[in-house]
Amino acid sequence: MADNNRFFEEGMTLYNAEKYEEAIDLFTQALAKEMTHVGSLYQRGLSHTKLRNFDQAFRDFDQAIAFAPHIAAIYSERGVVYYHQKDYKKAMQDMDKAVALEPQEAYRYASRAYLRAAVGDKLGALNDYRKALELDPDDAIVQNNLGLLEESMGYSKDAHKRYEEADRLMGISQEERQKRFDKIVEDHKIAEASRKMQQDVPPPVTKPQTKDYFQVMKSVFTSKERFGEFKNFVKGKFGKKKS
């Protein structure tokens, strides 16, 4: 049992370092010690998903569900794999199951909302995002994604209010927002000047719109980890990547 836990913990360290193939090896070693270790099956399935080894991911998630049919996260992640495989009906069934198992967990509704929006069910996505905010009104990810959805449905004023609330929750001030917008405008001017130098007849210069700022600020987030990276970006790492 001690070796099993060690393999799992080392596998988690590698998974968090995005070394998925090495993580898979360690989760496999953990499972060799205890074939019913649900954590190792789940994490190996996630690792395979990251590597787009969807058949292997299915096998791991199916086994994990067989041993632990009460864990919502497994259904949710298997639903993601179904989505990648374009089996939207089964993807939605798994998301529904995850919501049914954890009806008071805001993230379950947010995950299903993302999937619904992706397959064109905007009204269903709208209802799920609103339910997620009802359960957790301080979730900046949901505020951001609901704003994206509302803007796509023509509710621009409501959308911008969502973006402002997401900024507030992230601690982004009006001054910081203005600095980033000013940089976008400056980059736009530089790009236009470069284009003029390279073309005999330059295309008409378009005035940068506020939307340009939102295109940078608005990313669709499917996980807390990705949103954390976005927060680092807008808080001072503009245009830089983590080493």
Summary of the structure (lengths in Angstrom):
residues: 243
radius of gyration: 21.5
end to end distance: 36.1
largest distance: 72.7
contacts: 715
relative contact order: 0.06
helix: 75%
strand: 0%
